Amino acid sequence: MGRRPRVTHEEVLRVARQSFAERGYHGATLAGIASRLHVSPAAVLRHAPSKPALFALAMESEPAGERIPTDFLASASPTEDPARVLRRLAREFVPFIEQKMGENIARFLRAQTEEEARLVRLPFDPRKKSSPPARAVEALERYFRRARAAGRISVRHPRAAALAFLGTLQSYVFFHRVLRFEPRIPLEAYLDTVIGIWKRGALRTRRSGS
């Protein structure tokens, strides 16, 4: 029989973090985490002595070097169809938001007391200028500025536009992940509507004399 593949400490914490975010503390199991890593539960326990210890290690801080799914915007052509760029952004950013929101829900539900629940930390430090939300807004704002200069979009305030679009994606995740909105609207259908509003606008002013 071949030896099981070895996994690094960082890999164990990454997969554990994903599992806790998706299934919650009680739903995620050592066996399930081990299965994702293709190792035994005993191998996982070499990196943390218990499930509570693994949860604490995996969820205690922002992963080092985590990729923000807006990075591609820096190389996006300002002359490309903005609808395609925004659709790609949404497809990559929504899973990222779901992961982060799931992490915080898992932390909250794991809290043993009201005091612990009130002290649940965000998965990033909002005081840092380079926090993931700040970097996402800045990346989209820069893209909007370049696309506006290329004549592909018309927005008076690129930063406000960036907040508006990313806020729309946050709302989608919040309604489905937190509020459990039913029936669930498929992401592609949601994007069709959102991008349609951006392309054509939904408001109609009265014509003079009407």
N, C-alpha and C positions, 0 to 999 in steps of 0.2 A: 504494500500500500504506500502511495506517495505521501510525502509530508504535506501538511496543510500549509498554505502560503502564510508567510509572516506579515503582520500588519504593524504599522507604526502607531505610536501613541496619538499622533495628530489624526490619523485615519479613524481610529476608534472614537475619538471625541467628535469628529465631524459627523460620522454616521450616527452616533448616539444623539447628537444635537438634532439631526434631521428627524430621527425617529420620535424623539420627545416632542418636537414641534408638530409633527403630523398626527401623532396618536395620543399625546398627553402623557403625563407621568405614569398613570396607572395602565394606560393602553399599551405603552411601549414595554417590551419585555427583553430580558437579557438574551433569550433564545432568538427573538426576532432581530435584535441588533447583530448578534453573532452570525445569523443566517445571511444578512446583507453583506457581511464582511467575509463570508465563506470560511469561518473559523468556528470553534466550539465556544460555548458560554464560558468555559474555564479559561480560554485564551483571552476573552474580554476582561475577565476578573483579574488578570495579571496587570491590567492598567488602572484598575480601581477595585477596592476590596468588596464593594457592595453596589447594589443599584442606586441607593441614595447618594453614595460617594461619586458614582459615575455621573449622575444627574448634576451634582454640584460642580464637578470639573467641566462637564460639557457646556453648561449654561452660564458659567460665572462671568464670562467676558466675551468681547467681540473677537471672532477668529482673526488671527494675524494674516495679513495679506489677502483678505477677502475681496474678491472681484465684485465691483459694482456693475450691474448690467447696463449702465449708460456709457461705459467706456467707448463703445463702438462709435458713438456720436462724434468723437473727435476726428474720425476719419471719414465720416459720412459726407458724400458730395453735396454741396449746397444747391446744386442744380438738379439733383435727383428728385423724383416725385415725393413731396413731403408726406403724403398719405402712406407711402410704403415705409418710410423711415419711422413714422409714428406707430404704425402697426407692428413693426419689428420691435420697437421699444416696449410696447405694451406686452407683447408675447414673452419678452425676457424679464420685464420688470414685475409683472403680476406674480409669477412664482416666487420671486425674491421677496416681495411684500408678504405673501402668504407664509413663507418660511419665518420671517421676522415676527409677524403677528402671532403665528403658532408658538414661537418660543416664549413670547410674553404671556400668552394664555397658559402655557404649561407652567411657567414660573408662578403665576397667580394661583392656579389650582393646586399647586404643590404647597403653597404657604399653609402653615399649620394654625396660624392665628390671624386675627384682623390686623394686628400691628405688622406682621410679616407681609401681609397682602398689600398694605399701604406702602410698604418700603420696596416693593418689587421694582427692580431697576430696568430701565430701557436697555435694549440690546446694543446700544451705542451711547456715547456721552454727548448730549445735545449742546453742551457748552463748547465743544470743539468745533472750530471753523471747518475742519475737514471731515465732519461726521457724514455717514452715507447719505442722509437726506439732503444735506447742504451740497455735497458733490453732485448728486443727481440733478438738483435744480440748476446748478451752475453749468453742468454739461449741456442740458437741454437749452438753457438760455443762450449759450454760445452758439449752439447749432441754429437756433431761431435767428440770431443776429446775422449769421453767415447766409442763411437761406433768404432772409429779407433783403440783404445786399444783392443777392443773385436774382431777386425779383420773383422768388418762388412762393413766398408767403407775405401776408400783409397784416402785421400786428404792430400796434403802437408802442406796446410795452413788453419786450421779449421776456423779461423776468416774470411779469404777471402771467403771461401766456404759459410759461413753463410751470408755474405753480398751479394754474388752472388744469393743465393736462395731467400732470402727475397726481393732483388731487382727485381727478376723475378716476384714476386707476386705484388710488387708495380707497375711494368710496366703494368701488366694485368689490374689493376684497373684504372690506368691513361688513358690508351687507350680507355677503355669502359666508364668510368665515366666522364672524362674531354673532351677527343677528340671525344667521341661518335662514336667510330669505328664501322662500319657496314660491313658485317653482324656480329653480336655479336657472339663470340666464346664461347660456353658453358664452364664453369669452368672445368668440368670433362674431356672434350676433350683437353683443354689446359694442364691440369695436366698429362694426358696420354703422351703428347708430351714432356713436361719438364722432367718428371721422366724417360721417355724412354731415353732421352739424357743423363741424369745423370747415368743411369744404363749401357748403352752401348757405349755412346760417339757418336758424329756425324762426327768427323774428321777422315779421313783416310790418312795416309802417304803413299807415293809411295814406292813400294817394290824395293829393290835394283835390278838393272838391267832392270827395266821397262822403 
